[in-house]
Amino acid sequence: MKKTFSILLCLLTFTVFAQIDRSQQPQPGPAPVIQLGEPERFTLNNGLTVLIVENNKLPRAAVSLSLDNSPIAEGELAGVSAMTAALLGKGSATIDKDSFNEEVDFMGATINFGSQSASASSLSRYFGRVLELMADAALHPNFTQEEFDKEKDILLDGIKSGEKSVTTAARRVENLLAYGKDHPYGEYVSKESVERVKLADVDAFYKRYFLPNNAYLVIVGDVDAGNLKKQVKKLFGKWKKKNLSTDPIPDVTNVSTTQIDFVNMPNAVQTEVTVQNTVSLRKKDADYFPLLIANGILGGGGEARLFLNLREDKGYTYGSYSSMGNNKYTASRFRASASVRNAVVDSAVVELLYEIDRMKKEVVSDEELNRAKAKYVGSFVRAVEQPSTVAAYALEIETEGLPDDFYTTYLESVNNVTKEDIQRVAQKYFLVDQARIVVTGKASEVLDNLEKVQFNESDISVSYYDKYGNVIDRPASFELPDGVSAQSILADYIDAIGGQDAINAIRSLEVSYNANFMGNELEAILINTAEEQKQIVKMGGNVLATVIVNASGAKVEQMGNSMDLPPEMAADMQAVIGIIPELKMMENESITVSGIEEIDGQSAYALEMKGQSTTTTTYYAVESGLKLKQTTVTEMMGQTQTQDSNYNDYKRFGSLLIPSSTSVPLGPQSVDATLGYVKINGEAVDTE
């Protein structure tokens, strides 16, 4: 009986599904009506608009203060807004910085400041005091020379650490070329502009732009609107209104024909490619929702065309995406981009142009349209579940001039977008015939092929820029001086550090480096013999990990466990076993000289060694022969990791010159290590 029932159930299931036509996309149901609710709204006499949203689900509250000023050009003082943001919140005229921070920490609150904003959050029982502290610091700042000098040094260090960043250079030049250097979005913060900023400039910037005239205070959470209204008037009512003076924003235009703007970064191991044009688009425009969906189809994620083409199909990059901005004050940008291997830059440019152009020429499929709509519907529905959404949307209605029902009818607007709408806005805003193709990379590896790129059977002109957007001549093709080769450069390095005979007399070399990282004392010990390399990493005197490389392979020992490294990675590590890696590199005929580059003010030969999983580029000073830097690019499991190491201040220990300090960039910071000790053949050796 049970068997019969199972058979009947299977037949019934088959019959039901057989009646469904799977070739037809199911029709979407009617868009649900979104009820957002209305915030408590009032305006102070000084022009400050206040929005309060009560939500008692959790005993927390948050506040944000934002100034709806037009974009500000800082000119020769670019960086003054960043300095203003850094100095706000360092206490106030009535409470010093340490007392301010201690009180905030005691309450478990957070308070943050921008040059034209402030925000805070806390448990509701502390919110009154938190709001008071935020208002006090925002409206009565304590700008001191001491704090100014500290923050200025931090900003300058950040600029210095980004000097060799290909991505930083790419974004800087992309903005400059799109908007022009006199536009607020085209200027950039430099070492020179920051050094010109004085404390008086920060004070003047704050007084000119930090005004209540067009400011908005948004409060969300477990609060009593009636009581809060009184507190807001008390805290912000005396904030004085002034005439707000702003400079005119320059007009922005696109190029007349598509062109390639090449930015030379000799240290680039990957190339940043961006296709961009400026657009005039505001959120209240009729084209906003069609463009939202069009961008989603083109480059909105892992299911979009750019990603599927450049990553999934071609394998050029880890990801490729597009974006469409909107701005009520000035032009915004359409942008499609990817970070790709140097060897495929020209092909990546062609594929980016192809996909953008295809959006203009072909009607998108029903599947693509419905998938993109579903993504935005889902993200919107999830967003409106957050209490802060009501206030954020209400603020946008105020500042963007949106219809009152913009967000209550959001889903309907998304679902009303047609395939014809997509093609129409693509033709209007994706200006592939007036685009700047900004390519930031290593000229010696990508430029020759890049200059041959065609679009729609026409050549594309190429202009050349440095990393600051200055026009330059075409970077010269690399030519080695007579008699210079990879082997001669390695031989010069060996001679520079002590010579072949001295190295041959060494049976073991042990070197220790010490560093401080995030408050932790680290020690790295490197032990090299002719047959084995060992690296030991300690924290606080305890061994964290040991890496051992020998003829048998490579393994990591950690907390009593041992793990063999992948064979291809082990092979690359085995290729440089020895007292110094260069001895083994001398035997590798595949090593090539990829260029001459500037490293910390010194000309250096770049030697590239391609392994099975890693590509290592080592830089040797042309004049001294010493090793200055090493960049290792590792590709494993579809991901790419780049690691730089810099070698400085060589000192003699016995028969060898050894760098007494090294530095490894980690994000915006750098881990600096100093030499601890040197042992040659087991005996400690002092520097001469």
FENJO-V415715 format. One record per residue. N is the residue number from 1. PSI is psi in whole degrees, 0 to 359 (NA if undefined). Layout:
# FENJO-V415715
n & psi
N & PSI
N & PSI
This chain:
# FENJO-V415715
n & psi
1 & 316
2 & 321
3 & 317
4 & 318
5 & 320
6 & 318
7 & 316
8 & 321
9 & 318
10 & 317
11 & 320
12 & 316
13 & 316
14 & 318
15 & 316
16 & 312
17 & 332
18 & 336
19 & 353
20 & 126
21 & 99
22 & 352
23 & 346
24 & 129
25 & 131
26 & 142
27 & 134
28 & 144
29 & 176
30 & 144
31 & 133
32 & 151
33 & 127
34 & 124
35 & 107
36 & 335
37 & 167
38 & 129
39 & 157
40 & 127
41 & 134
42 & 162
43 & 132
44 & 165
45 & 335
46 & 1
47 & 350
48 & 123
49 & 131
50 & 132
51 & 126
52 & 127
53 & 113
54 & 131
55 & 111
56 & 17
57 & 323
58 & 148
59 & 54
60 & 160
61 & 153
62 & 153
63 & 145
64 & 138
65 & 123
66 & 142
67 & 120
68 & 61
69 & 153
70 & 161
71 & 140
72 & 125
73 & 125
74 & 346
75 & 229
76 & 348
77 & 28
78 & 123
79 & 347
80 & 325
81 & 321
82 & 321
83 & 321
84 & 314
85 & 319
86 & 328
87 & 334
88 & 139
89 & 1
90 & 57
91 & 200
92 & 186
93 & 342
94 & 348
95 & 131
96 & 166
97 & 313
98 & 316
99 & 321
100 & 309
101 & 321
102 & 318
103 & 319
104 & 314
105 & 320
106 & 322
107 & 356
108 & 29
109 & 169
110 & 137
111 & 126
112 & 156
113 & 145
114 & 179
115 & 336
116 & 38
117 & 165
118 & 153
119 & 157
120 & 155
121 & 152
122 & 175
123 & 147
124 & 329
125 & 339
126 & 357
127 & 323
128 & 314
129 & 322
130 & 316
131 & 321
132 & 316
133 & 315
134 & 315
135 & 318
136 & 313
137 & 326
138 & 321
139 & 342
140 & 63
141 & 155
142 & 85
143 & 111
144 & 154
145 & 322
146 & 310
147 & 324
148 & 313
149 & 320
150 & 310
151 & 328
152 & 317
153 & 320
154 & 316
155 & 318
156 & 322
157 & 320
158 & 320
159 & 317
160 & 317
161 & 337
162 & 4
163 & 324
164 & 6
165 & 120
166 & 319
167 & 317
168 & 313
169 & 318
170 & 311
171 & 323
172 & 311
173 & 324
174 & 313
175 & 316
176 & 316
177 & 327
178 & 319
179 & 336
180 & 151
181 & 341
182 & 357
183 & 144
184 & 327
185 & 352
186 & 338
187 & 162
188 & 157
189 & 128
190 & 168
191 & 318
192 & 317
193 & 321
194 & 319
195 & 336
196 & 340
197 & 130
198 & 166
199 & 322
200 & 328
201 & 321
202 & 313
203 & 318
204 & 319
205 & 314
206 & 312
207 & 331
208 & 322
209 & 340
210 & 80
211 & 153
212 & 352
213 & 314
214 & 44
215 & 153
216 & 130
217 & 119
218 & 125
219 & 130
220 & 136
221 & 202
222 & 79
223 & 162
224 & 110
225 & 322
226 & 309
227 & 322
228 & 324
229 & 318
230 & 317
231 & 318
232 & 315
233 & 321
234 & 317
235 & 323
236 & 353
237 & 332
238 & 1
239 & 115
240 & 134
241 & 140
242 & 163
243 & 125
244 & 116
245 & 125
246 & 149
247 & 149
248 & 147
249 & 126
250 & 149
251 & 154
252 & 134
253 & 154
254 & 164
255 & 155
256 & 328
257 & 154
258 & 135
259 & 156
260 & 127
261 & 106
262 & 127
263 & 117
264 & 120
265 & 93
266 & 338
267 & 3
268 & 125
269 & 343
270 & 162
271 & 134
272 & 125
273 & 126
274 & 130
275 & 122
276 & 154
277 & 155
278 & 154
279 & 158
280 & 107
281 & 130
282 & 155
283 & 333
284 & 355
285 & 152
286 & 334
287 & 356
288 & 308
289 & 318
290 & 322
291 & 326
292 & 312
293 & 320
294 & 316
295 & 323
296 & 320
297 & 319
298 & 306
299 & 35
300 & 3
301 & 196
302 & 343
303 & 2
304 & 168
305 & 315
306 & 315
307 & 314
308 & 325
309 & 299
310 & 332
311 & 299
312 & 317
313 & 306
314 & 333
315 & 29
316 & 334
317 & 167
318 & 338
319 & 148
320 & 133
321 & 168
322 & 163
323 & 152
324 & 114
325 & 167
326 & 145
327 & 130
328 & 345
329 & 325
330 & 184
331 & 151
332 & 189
333 & 143
334 & 135
335 & 130
336 & 133
337 & 166
338 & 150
339 & 118
340 & 164
341 & 146
342 & 328
343 & 344
344 & 19
345 & 311
346 & 319
347 & 321
348 & 319
349 & 313
350 & 316
351 & 323
352 & 312
353 & 320
354 & 313
355 & 322
356 & 315
357 & 324
358 & 327
359 & 330
360 & 327
361 & 332
362 & 146
363 & 133
364 & 161
365 & 160
366 & 320
367 & 314
368 & 316
369 & 312
370 & 323
371 & 317
372 & 319
373 & 314
374 & 323
375 & 314
376 & 324
377 & 314
378 & 315
379 & 324
380 & 316
381 & 320
382 & 323
383 & 318
384 & 351
385 & 344
386 & 133
387 & 326
388 & 341
389 & 319
390 & 312
391 & 318
392 & 316
393 & 321
394 & 321
395 & 317
396 & 321
397 & 322
398 & 309
399 & 334
400 & 357
401 & 35
402 & 155
403 & 151
404 & 331
405 & 16
406 & 315
407 & 333
408 & 336
409 & 16
410 & 311
411 & 322
412 & 319
413 & 320
414 & 312
415 & 340
416 & 349
417 & 132
418 & 168
419 & 324
420 & 324
421 & 317
422 & 311
423 & 320
424 & 312
425 & 329
426 & 317
427 & 329
428 & 324
429 & 335
430 & 84
431 & 70
432 & 339
433 & 355
434 & 40
435 & 150
436 & 125
437 & 99
438 & 116
439 & 119
440 & 111
441 & 194
442 & 112
443 & 318
444 & 340
445 & 339
446 & 339
447 & 318
448 & 313
449 & 325
450 & 323
451 & 351
452 & 359
453 & 136
454 & 154
455 & 126
456 & 43
457 & 19
458 & 144
459 & 153
460 & 126
461 & 151
462 & 130
463 & 158
464 & 138
465 & 156
466 & 182
467 & 356
468 & 9
469 & 11
470 & 139
471 & 134
472 & 167
473 & 162
474 & 127
475 & 131
476 & 143
477 & 142
478 & 130
479 & 127
480 & 143
481 & 154
482 & 134
483 & 356
484 & 131
485 & 175
486 & 319
487 & 323
488 & 325
489 & 317
490 & 320
491 & 321
492 & 323
493 & 315
494 & 317
495 & 320
496 & 325
497 & 353
498 & 337
499 & 157
500 & 316
501 & 317
502 & 320
503 & 321
504 & 335
505 & 353
506 & 123
507 & 329
508 & 144
509 & 120
510 & 125
511 & 135
512 & 135
513 & 140
514 & 142
515 & 160
516 & 124
517 & 115
518 & 41
519 & 1
520 & 136
521 & 120
522 & 148
523 & 129
524 & 124
525 & 125
526 & 123
527 & 114
528 & 134
529 & 180
530 & 335
531 & 347
532 & 148
533 & 136
534 & 134
535 & 123
536 & 126
537 & 126
538 & 149
539 & 123
540 & 30
541 & 349
542 & 138
543 & 122
544 & 315
545 & 153
546 & 129
547 & 126
548 & 128
549 & 125
550 & 192
551 & 336
552 & 340
553 & 207
554 & 138
555 & 159
556 & 127
557 & 126
558 & 123
559 & 44
560 & 356
561 & 150
562 & 133
563 & 127
564 & 137
565 & 156
566 & 145
567 & 319
568 & 324
569 & 319
570 & 318
571 & 320
572 & 323
573 & 325
574 & 336
575 & 349
576 & 23
577 & 137
578 & 176
579 & 315
580 & 143
581 & 328
582 & 334
583 & 317
584 & 326
585 & 330
586 & 334
587 & 351
588 & 104
589 & 351
590 & 351
591 & 134
592 & 156
593 & 113
594 & 351
595 & 179
596 & 121
597 & 163
598 & 122
599 & 111
600 & 46
601 & 2
602 & 139
603 & 136
604 & 141
605 & 136
606 & 116
607 & 125
608 & 129
609 & 114
610 & 124
611 & 195
612 & 326
613 & 348
614 & 149
615 & 121
616 & 128
617 & 121
618 & 136
619 & 124
620 & 129
621 & 132
622 & 318
623 & 308
624 & 337
625 & 352
626 & 152
627 & 127
628 & 328
629 & 154
630 & 132
631 & 124
632 & 124
633 & 118
634 & 130
635 & 114
636 & 133
637 & 41
638 & 3
639 & 152
640 & 131
641 & 131
642 & 133
643 & 124
644 & 146
645 & 131
646 & 142
647 & 127
648 & 159
649 & 67
650 & 137
651 & 153
652 & 129
653 & 107
654 & 240
655 & 357
656 & 144
657 & 128
658 & 136
659 & 129
660 & 352
661 & 148
662 & 160
663 & 141
664 & 112
665 & 133
666 & 96
667 & 225
668 & 352
669 & 176
670 & 135
671 & 114
672 & 128
673 & 141
674 & 150
675 & 130
676 & 300
677 & 164
678 & 131
679 & 127
680 & 123
681 & 38
682 & 354
683 & 133
684 & 138
685 & 130
686 & 155
687 & 149
688 & NA
